[in-house]
């Protein structure tokens, strides 16, 4: 039986593309764990986040060999009664590619976490799978606003899901 008694707070980000600022780090200090859904950019981002909190990461399509040696392409893990599958390119609710759907169906999965699109999305797939994409926290890409997500996992449920806006892409505030 899954442990549903623990509560854990999460900062979810993606697509930093090597960029890390004090706002991201301040939000990281407020949670129990930081999860990064790929396109990390360089090992400095990994090191900075590791120095603050435990991290769970997957590498993305722009990540070099140094990042890929430290960070897997996908991760399955359990937290406070929920099973998570994290992969950089995973689609979104009602548009999950067949290969990703097969991976999800191969083991218990409650939440799919991905990045890549730079589009903030949260929604349920037709089979009650929660799909989360935090958008992009970095400056590279077509997104207009840098975003992340914050949430709690408590007794097998996602609680207090919120969006964190970090300012406009390209502005160094």
C-alpha positions as CSV (number, residue, x, y, z in Angstrom):
1,X,0.0,0.0,0.0
2,X,1.2,3.5,-0.9
3,X,2.2,5.9,1.9
4,X,-0.5,8.6,1.7
5,X,0.3,10.2,5.0
6,X,3.2,12.4,4.0
7,X,2.8,15.9,2.5
8,X,5.4,17.3,0.3
9,X,5.7,20.7,-1.5
10,X,7.1,20.8,-5.0
11,X,8.5,23.5,-7.3
12,X,8.1,22.3,-10.9
13,X,10.1,24.0,-13.7
14,X,11.3,23.3,-17.2
15,X,13.2,24.7,-20.1
16,X,15.7,26.9,-18.2
17,X,18.2,26.6,-21.1
18,X,21.1,27.3,-18.7
19,X,19.4,30.3,-17.1
20,X,19.0,30.5,-13.3
21,X,18.1,33.6,-11.4
22,X,17.5,34.6,-7.8
23,X,13.7,34.4,-8.2
24,X,13.8,30.8,-9.1
25,X,16.2,30.1,-6.3
26,X,14.0,31.9,-3.8
27,X,11.0,29.8,-4.8
28,X,13.2,26.7,-4.5
29,X,14.0,27.5,-0.9
30,X,10.2,27.5,0.0
31,X,9.5,23.9,-1.0
32,X,10.6,20.4,-0.1
33,X,11.8,19.3,-3.5
34,X,12.5,20.8,-6.9
35,X,11.6,19.0,-10.1
36,X,13.0,20.0,-13.5
37,X,11.3,18.6,-16.7
38,X,14.3,19.0,-19.0
39,X,16.2,21.4,-21.2
40,X,18.3,22.2,-18.2
41,X,21.0,23.8,-20.3
42,X,24.1,23.1,-18.3
43,X,25.5,21.5,-15.1
44,X,25.6,24.8,-13.3
45,X,21.8,24.8,-13.2
46,X,21.9,21.3,-11.7
47,X,24.5,22.3,-9.1
48,X,22.7,25.5,-8.1
49,X,19.4,23.6,-7.5
50,X,21.1,20.7,-5.7
51,X,22.7,23.1,-3.3
52,X,19.3,24.2,-2.1
53,X,16.9,21.2,-2.2
54,X,16.6,17.6,-3.3
55,X,16.0,17.6,-7.1
56,X,14.4,15.2,-9.6
57,X,15.2,16.0,-13.2
58,X,15.1,14.6,-16.7
59,X,17.3,15.8,-19.5
60,X,15.8,17.4,-22.6
61,X,16.6,17.6,-26.3
62,X,19.0,20.6,-26.0
63,X,21.0,19.1,-23.1
64,X,24.6,18.2,-23.8
65,X,26.6,15.1,-22.8
66,X,27.6,16.5,-19.5
67,X,24.0,17.0,-18.4
68,X,22.9,13.7,-19.9
69,X,25.6,11.8,-17.8
70,X,24.1,13.3,-14.6
71,X,20.4,13.3,-15.5
72,X,18.2,10.5,-16.9
73,X,15.9,10.8,-19.9
74,X,12.9,9.7,-17.9
75,X,11.9,9.0,-14.3
76,X,9.2,7.1,-12.5
77,X,8.8,7.9,-8.8
78,X,6.2,8.0,-6.0
79,X,5.5,10.8,-3.6
80,X,2.8,10.9,-0.9
81,X,0.6,8.3,-2.5
82,X,0.9,9.4,-6.2
83,X,2.9,7.8,-9.0
84,X,4.7,10.3,-11.3
85,X,6.3,9.8,-14.7
86,X,8.5,12.6,-15.9
87,X,9.9,13.0,-19.4
88,X,10.9,16.1,-21.4
89,X,8.8,15.5,-24.5
90,X,5.5,13.9,-23.4
91,X,2.6,15.6,-25.1
92,X,-0.3,16.9,-23.1
93,X,-3.8,15.9,-22.0
94,X,-5.7,14.2,-24.9
95,X,-2.6,14.5,-27.1
96,X,-0.2,12.0,-25.6
97,X,1.9,10.2,-28.3
98,X,1.5,6.4,-28.5
99,X,5.0,5.6,-27.3
100,X,4.5,7.8,-24.2
101,X,1.0,6.3,-23.6
102,X,2.6,2.8,-23.7
103,X,5.1,3.8,-21.0
104,X,2.4,5.3,-18.9
105,X,0.2,2.2,-19.3
106,X,3.2,-0.1,-18.4
107,X,3.2,0.9,-14.7
108,X,0.9,2.8,-12.4
109,X,1.0,6.5,-13.3
110,X,-1.2,9.2,-11.8
111,X,0.7,12.3,-13.1
112,X,2.6,12.9,-16.3
113,X,5.1,15.7,-16.1
114,X,6.8,17.1,-19.2
115,X,8.3,20.3,-20.6
116,X,9.5,21.1,-24.1
117,X,6.6,23.1,-25.5
118,X,7.3,26.2,-23.4
119,X,3.5,26.3,-23.0
120,X,2.1,26.2,-19.5
121,X,-0.6,23.5,-19.3
122,X,-2.4,21.5,-16.6
123,X,-5.2,19.2,-17.5
124,X,-6.7,15.7,-17.2
125,X,-6.3,13.2,-19.9
126,X,-9.4,11.2,-20.8
127,X,-8.4,8.4,-18.4
128,X,-8.0,10.7,-15.4
129,X,-4.2,11.1,-15.9
130,X,-3.2,14.5,-14.7
131,X,-0.7,16.1,-17.2
132,X,1.5,19.0,-16.0
133,X,3.8,21.2,-18.1
134,X,5.2,24.2,-16.2
135,X,6.0,26.2,-19.3
136,X,9.5,27.7,-19.5
137,X,11.5,29.3,-16.8
138,X,14.4,30.4,-19.1
139,X,14.8,33.2,-21.7
140,X,15.3,31.1,-24.8
141,X,12.2,30.2,-26.8
142,X,9.0,31.8,-28.1
143,X,7.1,32.0,-24.8
144,X,6.3,35.5,-23.6
145,X,6.2,35.0,-19.9
146,X,8.6,32.8,-17.9
147,X,6.6,30.4,-15.7
148,X,6.9,27.6,-13.1
149,X,4.4,25.6,-11.0
150,X,4.1,25.0,-7.3
151,X,2.0,22.4,-5.6
152,X,1.6,20.0,-2.7
153,X,1.2,16.3,-2.8
154,X,-0.9,15.2,0.1
155,X,-2.7,11.9,0.8
156,X,-2.6,10.8,-2.9
157,X,-3.8,14.1,-4.3
158,X,-2.4,17.3,-5.8
159,X,-3.3,20.3,-3.7
160,X,-2.7,24.0,-4.0
161,X,-1.5,23.9,-7.6
162,X,-0.4,27.4,-8.6
163,X,1.4,29.2,-11.4
164,X,4.4,31.3,-10.7
165,X,5.1,34.0,-13.2
166,X,8.8,35.1,-13.3
167,X,8.4,38.1,-15.7
168,X,8.7,38.5,-19.4
169,X,11.1,36.4,-21.5
170,X,14.2,38.4,-22.2
171,X,13.8,40.9,-19.4
172,X,16.5,40.6,-16.8
173,X,14.6,41.8,-13.8
